[in-house]
Amino acid sequence: MDDLDQLEAQSIFVLREAYRKLRPLSLLWSLGKDSNVMVWLARKAFMGRVPFPVMHVDTGKKFPEMYAFREEYTKKWNLDLMLGDCPPVEEIDPSLPPAARSAARKTAGLASLIEKHKLRGVIAGIRRDEQATRAKERVFSPRGAGHRWDVRNQPPEFWDQYATPYEDGMHIRVHPLLSWREIDIWRYIERENIPLVDLYFAKNGKRYRSLGDQDITSPIDSNASTLAEVIAELENSKTSERAGRAMDHESEDAFERLRVAGYL
């Protein structure tokens, strides 16, 4: 097995464990590269069909290309799509910096969906290499009452044994891609020919390396217009993947405050 085969096998094992242990269960589908890989892996894990709903927590501020992709691939992949809206920014903690406050709308939207559908498990496509706070996560990460993450009190995970504690009001976040790197995602997309929103590929010297809301996400300078060119660019890049995310350039603790409160 090569590195991609090992990562794929590990992620499929995690997805099957989540489905075995946690019901009701749903998978977060943000329409970005990581969550598309996650949906692809779920289809592989369960004989071509995702056996649980996929959730899109919709801020109403995504790019038109992302909404078009959602409509097309919900049908092509036969997905059970669960949509949730987000509250207006005026209802969000005003002590947060502006971009983080805007992003925090998704935290509230996700919390509403979890409570409405009484979810015990939520599958999310985060990776440790993407942001320092995410490196503190577990593969199966408990969220307490109020959806809060106690970063200092997480269960140990030895020999692929994943704890799923449960108390009233809590749920488990499941992270099948935690050990993947950005370049692994792109190499897997190339190998598997996984569809993507075309904003990831350069037009007029710009492309998006990470996709979020239109008003808090910016493109990077790039001429990479094919999968091979994106991979080659990443092999030589020292720029952060989230360089185009506005909230990553605000206060140092903003992202961790969001994660502790239940951010995606």
Backbone torsions as a table, in degrees:
resi	resn	phi	psi	omega
1	MET	NA	137.0	173.8
2	ASP	-88.6	-179.0	-175.6
3	ASP	-59.5	-41.6	-179.3
4	LEU	-66.4	-38.0	177.1
5	ASP	-61.2	-42.4	-179.3
6	GLN	-65.9	-44.0	178.1
7	LEU	-63.1	-42.6	178.9
8	GLU	-60.7	-47.0	-178.4
9	ALA	-63.0	-41.2	178.7
10	GLN	-63.1	-44.4	-178.9
11	SER	-65.9	-40.5	178.2
12	ILE	-63.6	-39.4	176.1
13	PHE	-60.5	-44.5	-179.9
14	VAL	-62.5	-44.8	179.9
15	LEU	-61.9	-41.5	179.5
16	ARG	-68.8	-38.0	175.8
17	GLU	-62.5	-42.2	179.1
18	ALA	-61.6	-44.4	-179.2
19	TYR	-66.2	-32.9	179.9
20	ARG	-73.3	-36.5	-169.7
21	LYS	-100.5	-24.1	-168.9
22	LEU	-124.3	113.6	174.8
23	ARG	-136.5	137.4	-7.0
24	PRO	-69.6	153.9	-175.3
25	LEU	-132.8	145.4	175.6
26	SER	-145.1	157.9	-178.5
27	LEU	-115.5	128.9	178.4
28	LEU	-75.5	125.9	-179.1
29	TRP	-120.4	99.4	-177.9
30	SER	-87.1	-7.5	-179.9
31	LEU	81.7	2.1	176.9
32	GLY	-86.6	179.1	-174.3
33	LYS	-60.1	-42.9	-176.8
34	ASP	-67.4	-44.6	-178.1
35	SER	-72.0	-27.0	173.9
36	ASN	-68.5	-38.2	174.2
37	VAL	-62.5	-40.3	-179.5
38	MET	-64.0	-42.8	176.1
39	VAL	-62.8	-41.7	178.8
40	TRP	-59.6	-45.1	179.4
41	LEU	-64.5	-38.3	178.7
42	ALA	-64.9	-38.8	177.4
43	ARG	-64.5	-38.3	176.5
44	LYS	-66.9	-39.7	-176.0
45	ALA	-66.5	-28.8	-172.9
46	PHE	-124.0	44.5	170.0
47	MET	58.9	38.3	171.3
48	GLY	96.2	-4.9	-179.6
49	ARG	-137.8	132.0	177.9
50	VAL	-74.6	118.4	-172.0
51	PRO	-87.6	10.5	177.6
52	PHE	-137.7	161.4	-178.5
53	PRO	-65.4	153.4	167.9
54	VAL	-106.9	138.8	-175.3
55	MET	-109.5	133.5	167.8
56	HIS	-117.2	112.3	176.2
57	VAL	-85.5	103.4	-166.2
58	ASP	-96.5	117.8	176.9
59	THR	-81.7	-12.8	-174.9
60	GLY	78.6	6.4	-175.5
61	LYS	-121.7	16.8	177.7
62	LYS	-73.8	165.7	177.6
63	PHE	-71.2	147.2	178.3
64	PRO	-54.5	-35.6	179.6
65	GLU	-62.0	-31.9	-180.0
66	MET	-71.5	-41.5	177.8
67	TYR	-65.9	-38.3	177.8
68	ALA	-64.3	-40.4	178.0
69	PHE	-62.7	-42.5	-179.9
70	ARG	-59.4	-45.2	-178.8
71	GLU	-65.4	-41.8	-177.5
72	GLU	-66.8	-47.2	-171.4
73	TYR	-88.3	-14.7	167.8
74	THR	-59.6	-41.0	180.0
75	LYS	-77.2	-47.5	-175.6
76	LYS	-63.6	-35.7	-178.7
77	TRP	-96.4	3.4	176.9
78	ASN	54.5	51.6	-176.3
79	LEU	-91.2	145.5	171.7
80	ASP	-90.0	95.9	-172.5
81	LEU	-86.3	126.6	177.3
82	MET	-111.9	113.9	-177.6
83	LEU	-100.9	142.6	175.4
84	GLY	-138.5	139.0	178.2
85	ASP	-90.2	166.2	178.9
86	CYS	-115.0	149.1	178.6
87	PRO	-71.1	162.0	176.8
88	PRO	-65.5	155.4	-176.2
89	VAL	-62.2	-25.3	179.9
90	GLU	-63.2	-21.0	-179.8
91	GLU	-90.3	-0.2	-175.5
92	ILE	-97.6	149.0	-179.0
93	ASP	-41.7	111.6	-176.4
94	PRO	-72.3	-9.8	179.2
95	SER	-79.0	-11.9	177.4
96	LEU	-75.2	149.1	172.5
97	PRO	-61.8	159.2	-170.7
98	PRO	-54.4	-50.3	-177.5
99	ALA	-68.2	-39.9	177.8
100	ALA	-64.9	-36.7	178.2
101	ARG	-64.6	-40.7	177.2
102	SER	-64.1	-44.7	-179.9
103	ALA	-64.6	-31.3	-177.8
104	ALA	-66.2	-14.2	174.4
105	ARG	-56.9	-33.9	179.8
106	LYS	-67.6	-32.7	177.5
107	THR	-59.4	-47.8	-179.7
108	ALA	-67.2	-39.4	178.9
109	GLY	-64.2	-41.2	178.0
110	LEU	-66.2	-42.4	179.1
111	ALA	-58.4	-40.3	179.1
112	SER	-63.8	-41.8	179.0
113	LEU	-65.4	-42.6	179.7
114	ILE	-60.7	-43.6	-179.1
115	GLU	-70.4	-41.1	-178.9
116	LYS	-61.1	-42.7	-175.1
117	HIS	-99.8	4.5	177.4
118	LYS	52.5	46.3	-176.5
119	LEU	-71.4	135.7	173.0
120	ARG	-95.9	-23.5	-179.4
121	GLY	-137.0	138.5	176.5
122	VAL	-129.8	118.8	-179.5
123	ILE	-90.4	125.4	-176.6
124	ALA	-128.8	146.2	-173.0
125	GLY	-96.2	44.8	179.0
126	ILE	-83.3	156.9	177.3
127	ARG	-129.5	146.0	-178.9
128	ARG	-63.5	-32.5	-174.1
129	ASP	-79.3	-8.9	-173.0
130	GLU	-76.0	-37.9	-176.1
131	GLN	-157.6	143.2	-171.1
132	ALA	-57.6	-40.0	-179.0
133	THR	-62.9	-34.8	-178.7
134	ARG	-70.2	-18.0	177.3
135	ALA	-68.9	-13.6	179.7
136	LYS	-87.5	-5.5	-174.6
137	GLU	-75.3	161.2	168.1
138	ARG	-103.1	167.2	175.5
139	VAL	-66.6	-45.7	172.9
140	PHE	-110.8	106.1	-169.3
141	SER	-115.7	110.5	-178.4
142	PRO	-67.3	141.6	171.4
143	ARG	-119.0	125.0	-174.6
144	GLY	-77.3	-173.4	176.2
145	ALA	-56.1	139.4	-175.1
146	GLY	79.4	7.8	175.2
147	HIS	69.2	17.8	-175.1
148	ARG	-84.3	147.5	-178.8
149	TRP	-104.0	117.9	176.0
150	ASP	-91.3	92.1	-172.5
151	VAL	-63.8	-23.7	-178.3
152	ARG	-91.4	-1.9	-177.0
153	ASN	-136.2	74.5	-179.2
154	GLN	-116.7	146.1	-178.3
155	PRO	-69.1	143.1	174.8
156	PRO	-67.6	153.0	178.4
157	GLU	-130.2	99.7	-179.8
158	PHE	-113.5	139.8	173.1
159	TRP	52.1	42.4	177.6
160	ASP	57.9	31.7	174.2
161	GLN	-102.4	114.6	-172.6
162	TYR	-109.6	121.9	-180.0
163	ALA	-80.0	142.3	176.6
164	THR	-130.3	66.1	178.3
165	PRO	-62.7	153.6	179.7
166	TYR	-146.3	129.5	171.3
167	GLU	-134.9	160.6	179.1
168	ASP	-54.5	133.7	176.1
169	GLY	87.9	-3.0	-179.2
170	MET	-107.1	165.4	172.5
171	HIS	-147.1	172.1	-179.3
172	ILE	-114.3	128.5	169.7
173	ARG	-89.0	131.1	-178.0
174	VAL	-113.2	130.2	-172.2
175	HIS	-124.4	83.3	-176.9
176	PRO	-67.5	-20.0	-175.8
177	LEU	-103.2	13.1	-170.9
178	LEU	-57.7	-34.9	-176.8
179	SER	-89.3	-4.8	-179.4
180	TRP	-77.5	153.5	170.7
181	ARG	-107.0	164.5	179.8
182	GLU	-55.1	-43.7	-177.0
183	ILE	-69.2	-30.5	174.4
184	ASP	-62.2	-41.9	178.8
185	ILE	-58.2	-47.5	-177.9
186	TRP	-67.8	-39.6	178.1
187	ARG	-65.7	-36.0	178.1
188	TYR	-69.7	-41.4	176.3
189	ILE	-58.4	-42.6	178.8
190	GLU	-65.4	-45.4	-178.0
191	ARG	-63.9	-40.6	-174.4
192	GLU	-93.0	-8.4	-177.3
193	ASN	58.1	51.9	-177.6
194	ILE	-82.6	130.4	179.3
195	PRO	-64.4	148.1	179.2
196	LEU	-140.5	157.5	168.3
197	VAL	-64.2	133.0	-171.9
198	ASP	-74.0	-1.9	175.8
199	LEU	-64.5	-17.3	177.8
200	TYR	-72.7	-11.8	-176.5
201	PHE	-110.9	142.5	-168.9
202	ALA	-66.5	138.6	169.2
203	LYS	-136.9	127.8	179.5
204	ASN	55.1	39.4	174.7
205	GLY	78.7	13.8	-180.0
206	LYS	-137.3	146.4	171.1
207	ARG	-151.5	161.8	177.3
208	TYR	-95.9	127.7	177.3
209	ARG	-91.7	-25.6	177.9
210	SER	-141.5	135.0	-175.7
211	LEU	-107.7	132.7	175.4
212	GLY	-146.1	-146.0	177.1
213	ASP	-73.1	147.8	-176.9
214	GLN	-57.4	-38.0	-172.5
215	ASP	-82.7	-8.6	179.7
216	ILE	-129.1	18.4	178.8
217	THR	-131.1	133.3	-178.8
218	SER	-123.9	151.3	176.5
219	PRO	-77.3	165.8	174.6
220	ILE	-109.3	161.4	172.8
221	ASP	-71.1	125.8	-177.1
222	SER	-167.5	147.7	171.6
223	ASN	-114.2	12.8	-177.6
224	ALA	-78.5	106.8	-175.3
225	SER	-113.5	2.7	176.9
226	THR	-132.5	165.3	177.8
227	LEU	-58.9	-44.4	-179.6
228	ALA	-61.6	-38.8	-179.9
229	GLU	-71.2	-36.7	176.1
230	VAL	-62.6	-45.5	-179.9
231	ILE	-62.4	-43.9	178.2
232	ALA	-62.1	-40.2	178.7
233	GLU	-62.9	-43.7	-179.3
234	LEU	-66.4	-33.2	180.0
235	GLU	-63.5	-20.3	-177.6
236	ASN	-117.2	6.9	-175.6
237	SER	-95.5	140.5	173.0
238	LYS	-112.9	6.8	-179.1
239	THR	-83.5	141.2	178.8
240	SER	-62.2	143.0	177.7
241	GLU	-59.4	-33.5	-176.7
242	ARG	-96.0	22.2	-179.5
243	ALA	-60.2	-25.7	-179.9
244	GLY	-91.1	3.2	179.5
245	ARG	-93.5	117.9	-173.7
246	ALA	-60.0	-37.7	-174.2
247	MET	-68.9	-20.4	178.4
248	ASP	-74.1	-7.7	178.8
249	HIS	-109.0	11.3	177.4
250	GLU	-97.1	-148.1	-175.6
251	SER	-61.6	149.7	-172.8
252	GLU	-61.5	-33.5	-174.7
253	ASP	-97.7	4.0	-173.3
254	ALA	-60.9	-44.2	-176.7
255	PHE	-66.0	-42.3	180.0
256	GLU	-66.1	-36.7	176.5
257	ARG	-60.9	-41.0	178.0
258	LEU	-64.9	-44.5	-178.1
259	ARG	-63.5	-43.2	179.6
260	VAL	-60.6	-35.7	-178.4
261	ALA	-81.3	-5.3	175.8
262	GLY	115.4	14.1	-179.2
263	TYR	-61.8	157.3	-176.8
264	LEU	-64.9	NA	NA
